[in-house]
Amino acid sequence: MMSWITEFEYVVVGGGLAGTIIAEHIARVLNKKVLIIERNLVLGGHCYDYVHESGIRVHKYGPHLFHTPFKEVWEYLSQFTEWDYYQHRVMGWIDGKYVPIPFNFNTLYALLPTEFARRLESKLLEKYDYGSRIPIKEFMDADDEDLRFLANFVYEKIFYGYTSKQWGRKPEEISADVLARVPIVLSRDDRYFNDQYQGVPKRGYTTMIRNIATHKNIFVLLNTHHKELIKLDNGRIYLDGQEFKGLLIYTGSIDDLFDYKFGHLPYRSLRFRWQVVHEKQFQPVAQVNFPLEYEYTRITEYKHIHPLDVPYTVVAYEFPEEYEYGKNLPFYPLFTEGGQEAYLKYQELAKKYKNLILLGRLAEYRYYDMDDTVKRSMEIFEEKIL
Ligand SMILES: Cc1cc2nc3c(=O)[nH]c(=O)nc-3n(C[C@H](O)[C@H](O)[C@H](O)COP(=O)(O)OP(=O)(O)OC[C@H]3O[C@@H](n4cnc5c(N)ncnc54)[C@H](O)[C@@H]3O)c2cc1C
């Protein structure tokens, strides 16, 4: 007997940003019914936010700040949310002071003697344009002793400790690309991002994602792991016991899809310690990084992101930790050789399934910012579904 589930031609696993956006496109553009299967009790995935018992909105899996240079991404999401103006600022707690991060001219003057800072500023501006972002790698081996000093100073004070804690490895064991990205910003602009479009959804990410999924053609099954309904076997997909001839878009972990046949893909995980502080404000900006001290990497104070006039505040301390399957959650892919090898094997295996599309941070095993996720979902729809 046909169950109502087997009537769907389009099934999406995962109700995060990627899954809901692809489902919305199928529902609206193709005017087809689509089923989202989500293992959690709520939609939202990693972007999930909620109102904490203190009344302040918080982000369960770490601070999410929306920023993009892509007009089409901003306009697409703006159909589902209004935005609150928000420009992210990050400070580092370095040598007993709060200083702006990324390292800019304000940081330079805060940490080094004024005369020396002035000399460095003019040397940098002789070489580069005001406002540019120069990776420290560019002058780590410079002929000029002052510039060499500066590059190594930034490396030690800001980069080395933070990166070691974040990844649980020495930076030299990670990848030269990471170092290539550590910038000095040649201006006094303290904003963390300089994209044209920046903000946070007025009623939160969860509401925005729920709005994306409210099209009449979208059906959602919560609290359901895909394995309760979907089976993959030898190039064929089965849905609720019957062979599935439609299209499956999978946004969960690729290793889970194939029962960890080639092992668990390595990730870095995070643990959060939440605290209500009985002060109006705890720290000067939403995010303070601790590159040199403590076990945690950063503290987020959510009131700066979602202002509320109350005499207390909520902060989250963030502790990076090893990812252990079943114990904590996979946050950031760890780019080890073995991990990449296993991922490629999974990817190869996925090619056997002609009606399977892998999409999103877990299925594609890569870090995507939210705007990349939106863009990727739109592109996959255009290229593989339309
Ligand atoms: C700590 C952290 C901070 C971040 N901060 C920012 C930021 O400031 N700005 C920014 O732009 N981006 C940020 N991001 C990135 C952002 O979180 C991602 O771009 C986005 O969440 C990716 O969405 P997704 O749908 O691919 O994955 P997810 O959000 O992980 O969604 C996957 C969904 O699938 C479900 N699922 C998984 N497996 C199964 C299964 N087998 N069966 C059923 N359901 C399943 C999950 O429960 C989840 O709901 C951050 C990421 C992290 C880790």
PDBQT file of the ligand as one rigid body, heavy atoms in Angstrom, charges set to zero:
ROOT
HETATM    1  C1  LIG A 401      30.225  28.252  15.418  1.00  0.00    +0.000 C 
HETATM    2  C2  LIG A 401      29.707  28.704  14.078  1.00  0.00    +0.000 A 
HETATM    3  C3  LIG A 401      29.475  30.053  13.893  1.00  0.00    +0.000 A 
HETATM    4  C4  LIG A 401      29.009  30.496  12.659  1.00  0.00    +0.000 A 
HETATM    5  N1  LIG A 401      28.833  31.831  12.500  1.00  0.00    +0.000 NA
HETATM    6  C5  LIG A 401      28.455  32.302  11.297  1.00  0.00    +0.000 A 
HETATM    7  C6  LIG A 401      28.350  33.709  11.087  1.00  0.00    +0.000 A 
HETATM    8  O1  LIG A 401      28.600  34.522  11.982  1.00  0.00    +0.000 OA
HETATM    9  N2  LIG A 401      27.985  34.142   9.860  1.00  0.00    +0.000 N 
HETATM   10  C7  LIG A 401      27.717  33.268   8.826  1.00  0.00    +0.000 A 
HETATM   11  O2  LIG A 401      27.384  33.722   7.726  1.00  0.00    +0.000 OA
HETATM   12  N3  LIG A 401      27.782  31.927   9.013  1.00  0.00    +0.000 NA
HETATM   13  C8  LIG A 401      28.144  31.423  10.212  1.00  0.00    +0.000 A 
HETATM   14  N4  LIG A 401      28.238  30.060  10.400  1.00  0.00    +0.000 N 
HETATM   15  C9  LIG A 401      27.861  29.137   9.293  1.00  0.00    +0.000 C 
HETATM   16  C10 LIG A 401      26.379  28.703   9.305  1.00  0.00    +0.000 C 
HETATM   17  O3  LIG A 401      26.102  28.059  10.518  1.00  0.00    +0.000 OA
HETATM   18  C11 LIG A 401      26.137  27.749   8.104  1.00  0.00    +0.000 C 
HETATM   19  O4  LIG A 401      26.368  28.444   6.900  1.00  0.00    +0.000 OA
HETATM   20  C12 LIG A 401      24.718  27.168   8.009  1.00  0.00    +0.000 C 
HETATM   21  O5  LIG A 401      24.232  26.735   9.246  1.00  0.00    +0.000 OA
HETATM   22  C13 LIG A 401      24.722  25.974   7.046  1.00  0.00    +0.000 C 
HETATM   23  O6  LIG A 401      23.430  25.443   6.898  1.00  0.00    +0.000 OA
HETATM   24  P1  LIG A 401      23.187  23.934   6.459  1.00  0.00    +0.000 P 
HETATM   25  O7  LIG A 401      21.737  23.810   6.184  1.00  0.00    +0.000 OA
HETATM   26  O8  LIG A 401      24.156  23.565   5.419  1.00  0.00    +0.000 OA
HETATM   27  O9  LIG A 401      23.611  23.066   7.723  1.00  0.00    +0.000 OA
HETATM   28  P2  LIG A 401      22.932  22.897   9.148  1.00  0.00    +0.000 P 
HETATM   29  O10 LIG A 401      22.540  24.218   9.688  1.00  0.00    +0.000 OA
HETATM   30  O11 LIG A 401      23.843  22.070   9.958  1.00  0.00    +0.000 OA
HETATM   31  O12 LIG A 401      21.589  22.098   8.840  1.00  0.00    +0.000 OA
HETATM   32  C14 LIG A 401      21.552  20.714   8.637  1.00  0.00    +0.000 C 
HETATM   33  C15 LIG A 401      20.217  20.215   9.174  1.00  0.00    +0.000 C 
HETATM   34  O13 LIG A 401      20.058  18.845   8.839  1.00  0.00    +0.000 OA
HETATM   35  C16 LIG A 401      19.590  18.124   9.967  1.00  0.00    +0.000 C 
HETATM   36  N5  LIG A 401      20.069  16.746   9.801  1.00  0.00    +0.000 N 
HETATM   37  C17 LIG A 401      21.359  16.358   9.750  1.00  0.00    +0.000 A 
HETATM   38  N6  LIG A 401      21.431  15.016   9.549  1.00  0.00    +0.000 NA
HETATM   39  C18 LIG A 401      20.152  14.576   9.467  1.00  0.00    +0.000 A 
HETATM   40  C19 LIG A 401      19.589  13.297   9.257  1.00  0.00    +0.000 A 
HETATM   41  N7  LIG A 401      20.359  12.222   9.091  1.00  0.00    +0.000 N 
HETATM   42  N8  LIG A 401      18.245  13.185   9.223  1.00  0.00    +0.000 NA
HETATM   43  C20 LIG A 401      17.458  14.286   9.391  1.00  0.00    +0.000 A 
HETATM   44  N9  LIG A 401      17.942  15.525   9.594  1.00  0.00    +0.000 NA
HETATM   45  C21 LIG A 401      19.273  15.677   9.623  1.00  0.00    +0.000 A 
HETATM   46  C22 LIG A 401      20.209  18.851  11.141  1.00  0.00    +0.000 C 
HETATM   47  O14 LIG A 401      19.509  18.600  12.342  1.00  0.00    +0.000 OA
HETATM   48  C23 LIG A 401      20.108  20.308  10.686  1.00  0.00    +0.000 C 
HETATM   49  O15 LIG A 401      18.875  20.868  11.049  1.00  0.00    +0.000 OA
HETATM   50  C24 LIG A 401      28.733  29.580  11.606  1.00  0.00    +0.000 A 
HETATM   51  C25 LIG A 401      28.971  28.221  11.805  1.00  0.00    +0.000 A 
HETATM   52  C26 LIG A 401      29.488  27.786  13.005  1.00  0.00    +0.000 A 
HETATM   53  C27 LIG A 401      29.822  26.342  13.159  1.00  0.00    +0.000 C 
ENDROOT
TORSDOF 0
